[in-house]
Amino acid sequence: MAEEPKSKKDDTRIAEQAAGWVARLQSSDATDEDRRRFEEWLERDPAHREAFEEFRELWGDLKDVPVPPDRLKKLKNARRRASVLRGGALALLVVFCASFYQSGYIDRMRADYYTSVGEVRTITLDDGSQVDLNTDTAITVDYSDSARRIRILHGEAYFSVAKNPQRPFIVSSDDLTATAVGTQYAVSAQSDGDDVQVEEGRVEVHAGTERVLLEAGFAALLGDHGHLSVVGSAVGNATAWRAGRLIFSDQPLRKVLATLARYRHDRIVIVDEDAAEQKVSGIFDLNDTDGALREIESSLPVAVTPVAGLLVIVRSRSP
């Protein structure tokens, strides 16, 4: 059987994982368990080894890349020179990866409406439907006499649809399609998977040959193998970004930091699994993600270290 081609999201996810493994294995506190899990990751997909080798080679090249003097000056008194050089190289590595694997600028050029990083915006379409765009989101709009079509190029949007049975409201991403006549729901197209969450009414969701009909209070999640699963969802919490809040209830720190990172221009990297699995509950201001990171550091056994304005490193705090 021929191997299925990888999507842009697959490539992005593999690149992020490979960069993370390079950073982790270069760390002085990498464990035997880390190395065992790394070998398992390598064996799962030939693309994993290829991406890892590319980023390991890049890591070696970065040792000769000069870091701007003003950034080194800021770091000089914060940590030992070895840590500075390691952190600086990691920062440059992550920025380099982002420039090749993120397509935000390209999508914005194609979009009818978009938001920049950290921006949340509400727009009203020609038929009176309202769309709330979350951070770093881009959409196109194509209205005809028979249908109203929205395409999410990337990001997340919440739709309050004006009723018109003769013109269904259809939202699509690369991997799924959601159709409604008049309802309120959110569609997300992220590198870690697409989903649809319904707050009011009903939405029909298609992905490949699969079809589900979602009621209010439920979400359809698209898994790694293209299968839809339906789960109960606290939609109000998941879409609290519309009111400037981010709400988490017993969520792993890995997921919380991935959400916070969407509102920041730098990168957040977790370098050990113990930190990543810490559980977080709280309400944070999406316009003050620095404050959210401080609160996380004060309430969990983790250390949060900004590096040169380019990167935030999160690791378990030493006992």
HUZIFEN-V117704 format. One record per residue. N is the residue number from 1. PHI is phi in whole degrees, -180 to 180 (999 if undefined). OMEGA is omega in degrees with one decimal (NA if undefined). D_CENTER is the distance of its C-alpha to the mean C-alpha in whole Angstrom. Layout:
# HUZIFEN-V117704
n=N phi=PHI omega=OMEGA d_center=D_CENTER
n=N phi=PHI omega=OMEGA d_center=D_CENTER
This chain:
# HUZIFEN-V117704
n=1 phi=999 omega=-179.3 d_center=32
n=2 phi=-68 omega=179.0 d_center=30
n=3 phi=-71 omega=-179.8 d_center=26
n=4 phi=-69 omega=179.1 d_center=24
n=5 phi=-65 omega=180.0 d_center=22
n=6 phi=-83 omega=178.6 d_center=18
n=7 phi=-84 omega=176.4 d_center=16
n=8 phi=-59 omega=-180.0 d_center=14
n=9 phi=-67 omega=176.9 d_center=11
n=10 phi=-61 omega=179.9 d_center=13
n=11 phi=-60 omega=-179.4 d_center=14
n=12 phi=-64 omega=-178.9 d_center=10
n=13 phi=-63 omega=-179.8 d_center=10
n=14 phi=-64 omega=179.3 d_center=13
n=15 phi=-63 omega=179.6 d_center=13
n=16 phi=-64 omega=179.2 d_center=11
n=17 phi=-65 omega=-179.2 d_center=13
n=18 phi=-63 omega=178.1 d_center=16
n=19 phi=-62 omega=178.3 d_center=15
n=20 phi=-64 omega=179.1 d_center=15
n=21 phi=-68 omega=176.8 d_center=18
n=22 phi=-59 omega=-179.1 d_center=20
n=23 phi=-63 omega=-177.0 d_center=19
n=24 phi=-65 omega=-176.0 d_center=20
n=25 phi=-72 omega=175.4 d_center=23
n=26 phi=-79 omega=-177.5 d_center=24
n=27 phi=-72 omega=-178.4 d_center=24
n=28 phi=-70 omega=-178.5 d_center=28
n=29 phi=-103 omega=174.5 d_center=27
n=30 phi=-63 omega=-174.1 d_center=25
n=31 phi=-105 omega=174.8 d_center=27
n=32 phi=-62 omega=177.7 d_center=29
n=33 phi=-64 omega=175.2 d_center=26
n=34 phi=-58 omega=-177.6 d_center=23
n=35 phi=-68 omega=176.8 d_center=26
n=36 phi=-65 omega=179.7 d_center=26
n=37 phi=-65 omega=176.8 d_center=23
n=38 phi=-64 omega=179.2 d_center=22
n=39 phi=-63 omega=177.0 d_center=25
n=40 phi=-64 omega=178.4 d_center=24
n=41 phi=-63 omega=179.0 d_center=21
n=42 phi=-59 omega=-174.4 d_center=23
n=43 phi=-75 omega=-174.8 d_center=25
n=44 phi=-72 omega=-174.7 d_center=22
n=45 phi=-161 omega=177.7 d_center=22
n=46 phi=-56 omega=180.0 d_center=24
n=47 phi=-67 omega=179.2 d_center=21
n=48 phi=-64 omega=-178.7 d_center=20
n=49 phi=-64 omega=-179.6 d_center=23
n=50 phi=-61 omega=180.0 d_center=23
n=51 phi=-66 omega=-179.6 d_center=20
n=52 phi=-62 omega=-179.1 d_center=21
n=53 phi=-63 omega=178.6 d_center=24
n=54 phi=-62 omega=-176.7 d_center=23
n=55 phi=-76 omega=176.0 d_center=20
n=56 phi=-67 omega=176.5 d_center=23
n=57 phi=-64 omega=177.8 d_center=26
n=58 phi=-63 omega=178.4 d_center=24
n=59 phi=-56 omega=178.8 d_center=24
n=60 phi=-64 omega=179.6 d_center=27
n=61 phi=-68 omega=-173.7 d_center=28
n=62 phi=-70 omega=-179.1 d_center=26
n=63 phi=-63 omega=-179.7 d_center=29
n=64 phi=-100 omega=179.8 d_center=31
n=65 phi=-84 omega=-179.4 d_center=28
n=66 phi=-71 omega=174.4 d_center=30
n=67 phi=-95 omega=-178.3 d_center=28
n=68 phi=-52 omega=-176.0 d_center=29
n=69 phi=-57 omega=-177.1 d_center=32
n=70 phi=-66 omega=178.7 d_center=30
n=71 phi=-74 omega=177.6 d_center=27
n=72 phi=-64 omega=179.3 d_center=29
n=73 phi=-63 omega=179.2 d_center=31
n=74 phi=-64 omega=-176.1 d_center=29
n=75 phi=-88 omega=-167.1 d_center=28
n=76 phi=-56 omega=-176.7 d_center=32
n=77 phi=-88 omega=-174.8 d_center=32
n=78 phi=-91 omega=-176.3 d_center=29
n=79 phi=-161 omega=179.9 d_center=30
n=80 phi=-65 omega=-174.7 d_center=32
n=81 phi=-59 omega=-179.5 d_center=32
n=82 phi=-61 omega=179.6 d_center=30
n=83 phi=-67 omega=179.0 d_center=27
n=84 phi=-61 omega=-177.8 d_center=27
n=85 phi=-65 omega=179.3 d_center=27
n=86 phi=-65 omega=179.5 d_center=25
n=87 phi=-65 omega=179.0 d_center=22
n=88 phi=-64 omega=178.9 d_center=23
n=89 phi=-64 omega=179.2 d_center=23
n=90 phi=-64 omega=179.0 d_center=19
n=91 phi=-61 omega=179.8 d_center=18
n=92 phi=-64 omega=178.8 d_center=20
n=93 phi=-60 omega=-176.9 d_center=18
n=94 phi=-65 omega=178.9 d_center=15
n=95 phi=-63 omega=178.2 d_center=16
n=96 phi=-61 omega=179.5 d_center=17
n=97 phi=-61 omega=-177.1 d_center=15
n=98 phi=-61 omega=-176.8 d_center=12
n=99 phi=-64 omega=-179.3 d_center=15
n=100 phi=-93 omega=-170.5 d_center=16
n=101 phi=-111 omega=177.1 d_center=13
n=102 phi=-101 omega=-175.3 d_center=11
n=103 phi=-115 omega=-175.7 d_center=13
n=104 phi=-56 omega=-177.5 d_center=12
n=105 phi=-67 omega=178.7 d_center=16
n=106 phi=-65 omega=179.7 d_center=17
n=107 phi=-63 omega=179.2 d_center=16
n=108 phi=-64 omega=178.4 d_center=17
n=109 phi=-66 omega=-179.4 d_center=20
n=110 phi=-86 omega=-167.3 d_center=20
n=111 phi=-80 omega=167.7 d_center=19
n=112 phi=-86 omega=177.4 d_center=22
n=113 phi=-141 omega=177.2 d_center=20
n=114 phi=-156 omega=172.2 d_center=17
n=115 phi=-124 omega=175.2 d_center=15
n=116 phi=-87 omega=179.7 d_center=14
n=117 phi=-62 omega=179.6 d_center=12
n=118 phi=89 omega=-177.6 d_center=13
n=119 phi=-97 omega=171.1 d_center=15
n=120 phi=-122 omega=-170.5 d_center=16
n=121 phi=-141 omega=175.5 d_center=18
n=122 phi=-112 omega=177.1 d_center=21
n=123 phi=-125 omega=175.7 d_center=23
n=124 phi=-113 omega=-178.1 d_center=26
n=125 phi=-85 omega=-172.8 d_center=27
n=126 phi=-59 omega=-177.7 d_center=30
n=127 phi=-90 omega=-178.4 d_center=31
n=128 phi=95 omega=175.2 d_center=30
n=129 phi=-65 omega=178.6 d_center=26
n=130 phi=-111 omega=178.4 d_center=24
n=131 phi=-128 omega=172.0 d_center=20
n=132 phi=-98 omega=179.6 d_center=18
n=133 phi=-99 omega=175.9 d_center=15
n=134 phi=-78 omega=-179.1 d_center=12
n=135 phi=-54 omega=172.8 d_center=11
n=136 phi=50 omega=-177.9 d_center=10
n=137 phi=-122 omega=178.4 d_center=11
n=138 phi=-138 omega=179.8 d_center=14
n=139 phi=-136 omega=168.8 d_center=17
n=140 phi=-116 omega=-178.3 d_center=20
n=141 phi=-126 omega=-179.6 d_center=23
n=142 phi=-138 omega=179.6 d_center=26
n=143 phi=-100 omega=173.6 d_center=29
n=144 phi=-133 omega=178.9 d_center=32
n=145 phi=-68 omega=-174.8 d_center=35
n=146 phi=-103 omega=-176.1 d_center=34
n=147 phi=-158 omega=173.8 d_center=30
n=148 phi=-116 omega=-173.7 d_center=27
n=149 phi=-116 omega=175.1 d_center=24
n=150 phi=-120 omega=175.3 d_center=21
n=151 phi=-117 omega=175.3 d_center=18
n=152 phi=-90 omega=178.7 d_center=15
n=153 phi=-73 omega=168.1 d_center=14
n=154 phi=-166 omega=177.8 d_center=10
n=155 phi=103 omega=-173.3 d_center=8
n=156 phi=-148 omega=179.8 d_center=10
n=157 phi=-142 omega=177.8 d_center=14
n=158 phi=-115 omega=-172.9 d_center=17
n=159 phi=-115 omega=169.2 d_center=20
n=160 phi=-110 omega=-165.2 d_center=24
n=161 phi=-92 omega=172.3 d_center=26
n=162 phi=-71 omega=-175.1 d_center=29
n=163 phi=-70 omega=175.0 d_center=32
n=164 phi=-165 omega=-175.6 d_center=33
n=165 phi=-58 omega=-179.0 d_center=34
n=166 phi=-80 omega=-179.6 d_center=35
n=167 phi=-132 omega=-179.4 d_center=32
n=168 phi=-58 omega=-179.5 d_center=29
n=169 phi=-100 omega=-170.6 d_center=26
n=170 phi=-121 omega=177.8 d_center=23
n=171 phi=-113 omega=-178.8 d_center=20
n=172 phi=-133 omega=169.3 d_center=18
n=173 phi=-121 omega=177.6 d_center=15
n=174 phi=-64 omega=-167.8 d_center=16
n=175 phi=-118 omega=-179.8 d_center=16
n=176 phi=-149 omega=179.3 d_center=18
n=177 phi=-134 omega=178.4 d_center=20
n=178 phi=-123 omega=-176.1 d_center=21
n=179 phi=-120 omega=178.9 d_center=24
n=180 phi=-144 omega=173.9 d_center=26
n=181 phi=-95 omega=176.6 d_center=29
n=182 phi=-154 omega=-174.5 d_center=28
n=183 phi=-169 omega=176.6 d_center=26
n=184 phi=-129 omega=-176.6 d_center=23
n=185 phi=-158 omega=-179.5 d_center=19
n=186 phi=-119 omega=175.4 d_center=16
n=187 phi=-126 omega=-179.1 d_center=14
n=188 phi=-122 omega=175.3 d_center=10
n=189 phi=-125 omega=-175.6 d_center=9
n=190 phi=-118 omega=-179.2 d_center=6
n=191 phi=-65 omega=-179.3 d_center=6
n=192 phi=-96 omega=175.9 d_center=6
n=193 phi=131 omega=179.6 d_center=9
n=194 phi=-98 omega=174.3 d_center=11
n=195 phi=-154 omega=175.2 d_center=13
n=196 phi=-128 omega=179.8 d_center=15
n=197 phi=-127 omega=-174.3 d_center=17
n=198 phi=-106 omega=177.5 d_center=20
n=199 phi=-99 omega=-178.5 d_center=22
n=200 phi=-151 omega=178.6 d_center=25
n=201 phi=82 omega=-179.4 d_center=27
n=202 phi=-135 omega=-179.2 d_center=26
n=203 phi=-136 omega=175.1 d_center=24
n=204 phi=-94 omega=-176.0 d_center=25
n=205 phi=-115 omega=177.4 d_center=22
n=206 phi=-119 omega=171.3 d_center=22
n=207 phi=-145 omega=-174.4 d_center=21
n=208 phi=62 omega=179.0 d_center=23
n=209 phi=-93 omega=-177.9 d_center=26
n=210 phi=-89 omega=179.4 d_center=25
n=211 phi=-144 omega=174.1 d_center=25
n=212 phi=-135 omega=176.2 d_center=25
n=213 phi=-110 omega=-174.8 d_center=26
n=214 phi=-94 omega=171.8 d_center=24
n=215 phi=-96 omega=177.5 d_center=26
n=216 phi=-60 omega=179.6 d_center=25
n=217 phi=89 omega=179.0 d_center=23
n=218 phi=-127 omega=178.7 d_center=21
n=219 phi=-132 omega=172.0 d_center=18
n=220 phi=-108 omega=-178.5 d_center=18
n=221 phi=-112 omega=179.1 d_center=15
n=222 phi=-97 omega=-176.9 d_center=15
n=223 phi=-80 omega=-176.7 d_center=15
n=224 phi=-61 omega=-176.1 d_center=15
n=225 phi=-100 omega=175.3 d_center=19
n=226 phi=82 omega=-179.7 d_center=18
n=227 phi=-97 omega=178.1 d_center=20
n=228 phi=-89 omega=171.5 d_center=19
n=229 phi=-127 omega=-178.4 d_center=20
n=230 phi=-109 omega=-178.8 d_center=21
n=231 phi=-136 omega=172.0 d_center=20
n=232 phi=-67 omega=-175.3 d_center=21
n=233 phi=-144 omega=170.3 d_center=19
n=234 phi=-83 omega=-170.4 d_center=19
n=235 phi=-61 omega=179.5 d_center=18
n=236 phi=-59 omega=177.3 d_center=19
n=237 phi=-69 omega=-176.9 d_center=17
n=238 phi=-66 omega=-178.7 d_center=14
n=239 phi=-111 omega=179.2 d_center=15
n=240 phi=-66 omega=176.7 d_center=17
n=241 phi=-58 omega=179.2 d_center=14
n=242 phi=-63 omega=178.7 d_center=17
n=243 phi=-104 omega=176.3 d_center=20
n=244 phi=83 omega=-178.2 d_center=18
n=245 phi=-123 omega=171.7 d_center=17
n=246 phi=-122 omega=-174.3 d_center=14
n=247 phi=-116 omega=179.1 d_center=16
n=248 phi=-129 omega=177.7 d_center=15
n=249 phi=-130 omega=177.5 d_center=18
n=250 phi=55 omega=-179.8 d_center=19
n=251 phi=-98 omega=176.7 d_center=15
n=252 phi=-64 omega=-178.1 d_center=14
n=253 phi=-57 omega=178.0 d_center=13
n=254 phi=-55 omega=-178.4 d_center=11
n=255 phi=-71 omega=179.9 d_center=9
n=256 phi=-63 omega=-179.0 d_center=10
n=257 phi=-68 omega=176.7 d_center=9
n=258 phi=-63 omega=177.3 d_center=5
n=259 phi=-70 omega=179.0 d_center=6
n=260 phi=-59 omega=-177.3 d_center=9
n=261 phi=-63 omega=-179.2 d_center=7
n=262 phi=-67 omega=-178.0 d_center=6
n=263 phi=-103 omega=-175.6 d_center=10
n=264 phi=-125 omega=177.7 d_center=11
n=265 phi=-90 omega=176.3 d_center=13
n=266 phi=-93 omega=-179.3 d_center=13
n=267 phi=-112 omega=174.8 d_center=11
n=268 phi=-118 omega=-178.3 d_center=11
n=269 phi=-124 omega=173.4 d_center=12
n=270 phi=-100 omega=-172.3 d_center=14
n=271 phi=-105 omega=174.3 d_center=17
n=272 phi=-147 omega=-173.3 d_center=19
n=273 phi=-68 omega=179.7 d_center=18
n=274 phi=-59 omega=177.9 d_center=20
n=275 phi=-66 omega=-175.7 d_center=18
n=276 phi=-62 omega=-175.5 d_center=15
n=277 phi=-93 omega=175.1 d_center=17
n=278 phi=-59 omega=-176.9 d_center=18
n=279 phi=-95 omega=-175.8 d_center=18
n=280 phi=-127 omega=169.8 d_center=17
n=281 phi=-132 omega=179.7 d_center=19
n=282 phi=166 omega=176.5 d_center=19
n=283 phi=-120 omega=-176.3 d_center=19
n=284 phi=-122 omega=175.9 d_center=17
n=285 phi=-84 omega=-176.9 d_center=18
n=286 phi=-68 omega=176.3 d_center=15
n=287 phi=-88 omega=179.4 d_center=17
n=288 phi=-137 omega=-178.7 d_center=18
n=289 phi=-72 omega=172.9 d_center=15
n=290 phi=-62 omega=177.6 d_center=18
n=291 phi=-63 omega=177.7 d_center=20
n=292 phi=-63 omega=179.0 d_center=17
n=293 phi=-65 omega=177.2 d_center=17
n=294 phi=-64 omega=-179.9 d_center=21
n=295 phi=-66 omega=177.6 d_center=21
n=296 phi=-62 omega=-179.2 d_center=19
n=297 phi=-64 omega=-177.6 d_center=21
n=298 phi=-76 omega=-175.1 d_center=24
n=299 phi=-106 omega=-179.4 d_center=23
n=300 phi=-125 omega=178.7 d_center=22
n=301 phi=-80 omega=179.7 d_center=24
n=302 phi=-131 omega=174.1 d_center=21
n=303 phi=-109 omega=-179.5 d_center=22
n=304 phi=-115 omega=-173.6 d_center=19
n=305 phi=-123 omega=173.1 d_center=20
n=306 phi=-72 omega=179.5 d_center=19
n=307 phi=-128 omega=168.8 d_center=21
n=308 phi=59 omega=-179.9 d_center=22
n=309 phi=71 omega=-178.3 d_center=20
n=310 phi=-112 omega=-167.9 d_center=17
n=311 phi=-152 omega=170.8 d_center=16
n=312 phi=-123 omega=179.3 d_center=16
n=313 phi=-101 omega=178.5 d_center=17
n=314 phi=-118 omega=179.8 d_center=17
n=315 phi=-145 omega=176.1 d_center=19
n=316 phi=-63 omega=179.8 d_center=22
n=317 phi=-77 omega=179.3 d_center=25
n=318 phi=-65 omega=-179.4 d_center=28
n=319 phi=-64 omega=NA d_center=31
